[in-house]
Amino acid sequence: MGVVFPEANEADIEKVFNFYDHNHTGRVDYRELSRVIEARVNGEKFESQPKVENQSNEDELQHMMAIFRDRIKARGARGMIGLQRMFKILDDDGSKSLSLYEFTKACNDFRIGISDEYMPTLFNAFDQNRDGTLNFDEFLYAVRGPMNSFRVKLVEKAFHILDKDGSGTVNLKDIKGIYSADRHPDVLSGKRTKN
């Protein structure tokens, strides 16, 4: 018997899988899946932080990141809904991402207390995919920070459940092997089929 997800059918699962299968190989490896789960649970963990020339600069960057997190959290937007609302407010041009200008403006509006000269450094620390903007997942990480060890272990456990063949990657077949739409409310009511 597979896991039942009450709000999704197989087509929904396939769409989500394809969205996160960035290189279109038909497989999602552990790192990709853990980043997906982490982004939804506690912010996206960056695989590659910007290179910092020395430990003093690294400490300063970490300090700025902590100041940013504390000041944003102090504004009361801690939950996912609150952070989504805040992100929409900050996204002046409606692009669903924050430019350096929008990020700097928001930091000034919120009186974060970090000089404008350091904004590019802080912004780049949060810009995981290096596209020059912050999407919502990157913003979420910026506010929430990395997962604690307990949550990392939960992600690892979930991945190992999904990785049925132990290959170190998850493909659509693995997911379909543990997912069952049989008891989905829409399938039971006849609105949808399990396929």
N, C-alpha and C positions, 0 to 999 in steps of 0.2 A: 504494500500500500504506500503510495507516495504522500508527500506533504501537500496539504490543501491550502491554497491561498484564496481566501474568500472574495477578494476583489479583483482577481485577474484570471483570464482564461489562457489557453496555450498561445493564441495569437498575440495577446498582451505580453506574455513572457518572451516570445520570439522577438517582438519589437524592442523590448528592453535589452535583450541579449545583443541584438544587432547594433543597437546604439553604443554599447560599451565594447564591442568587438572592433576597436579602432582600426586595426590593420586588415580587417575583413578576412581573417584566416579561418573563421568558423570555430575559433577557440579563444577563451579568455583565460589568461594565466593567473596565478595566485596574486601577483602584484596588481594586476588590473582589477581583479575582483575585490581585493582588500581596499583599494583606493575608492572603488564605487561604494562599498559598504561604509567605509570611513567617512566619505564625503557626506553621506546621508545621515550618519549617526553623530559624528563629532567633527566634521570639517575634513578637508582633503589634506592628507599628509604628502608633502612634496618629496619627490625622490631626489631632486637636485636643487639644493639651495644655491644662491649665487656665491661665486668664489669671493672670499673675503681674505684680504692680504695677510692679516695677522690675527692673533688671538684677541688682542685689544679691540680691533674692529669688529670681530665676531661677537665679543661680549657687548659692545655698544649696539650692534644690530639686534641682538637678543633683548637688550634692555628696551630699545625703541619698540620692538614688537610687543613686549609685555605692557608698556605704557599704552600703546594703541588698544590692545585687548581690554585692559582695565577701564579705559575711558569710554570705549564703546559699550561695554557691558554695564557701566554705571548709568548709561542712558536708558536702561531697562529692556533693551531688545535682546533677551537671552534665548528665548525659544525659537524654533524654526519659523513660525508664522511672523513673529516680531522682526526677525532678521530679514525675512523676505520683504516685509513692508519697508524696512529701513533701506534695503538695497534698491527697491523701486524708487524711493524718494531721492536717493543719491544719484541714480541713473538719469541725469538731466535730459539726455537726448533720446531716451527710450531704446537704446541699442541692446539692452539686456547684458551689458557689460560696463565696467567703469574704466574710463580713460585715466591717465595720470592727472589730468586737469580736474576731473570730477572727484577723484580720490583726494587730491590736495585740498580742493574746495571743501569737501566733507570734513577732512581733518581740521581745517581752520574753523568751519562752522561749529564743530563739536568741541572746539578748544582742546584738542588732543595734547597740545603742548610740545610738539616736535617742530623744529624749524623747517621752513620750506626747502632749505638747501638739502635736507636729509630725506625729503619725500621720495625722490626717485629711487634711493637705496631701499627704503621701506617698501615702496610699491613693487620693485623688482623682486624683493624677497617673497612677496605673496603671488607674483605672476608666474605660476608653476609652468605653464606651457610656453612661456616667453613670447606671447603674441602681442604684447604691449597693452593688454587690457586685463581686467579682473572679471571673470565670470562669477556667477553666484557661488559655485563650489569653492573657488579660490577665495572669495570674500568670506565665506563661511569659515574656512580654515583660518583666515586672518583674524577673525574674531574669536573662534573657539580654540584654536591651537591643535596640536597633535593629540591623538588618542592616548589614553592611559593604558598601562599594561593589561589591565583586566579586559578592556574592550579589544585590544589587539588579539588577545587569546580567543575572544568570542569570534572575531573575524576568521582567525585560523581554523577554529572548530567548524564554522559554517563552510569555509572553503573545502575542508576535508570531507564534509558530508556531500558537497556537490561534486567533488572530484572522484567519481565512482571508480574509475580505472586506475587511479593513483598516478596519472601521467604528469601531474604538476600544472595542468591546464584544465579548464572547464569548457566543454563544447555544448552545443544545443542538445545533443543526444543525452549527455550527462544530466542536464536540467530536466529534460522530458522524462528521463528515467526515474526521477524522484518526485516529479510534480504530477498531480492528478486534478483534472478539472471536473471530475465526476460529481463532486459535491458543491461545486460553485453554485450560488443561488440562482444565477441566470440560466445555468445548464439545467438545474432542477425544475425551474419554472418553464423551461422550453423556449426562452428568449434567445438563447445561444446554444450552439452545439459545443461539445468538448474540444473540437478541432478548431 
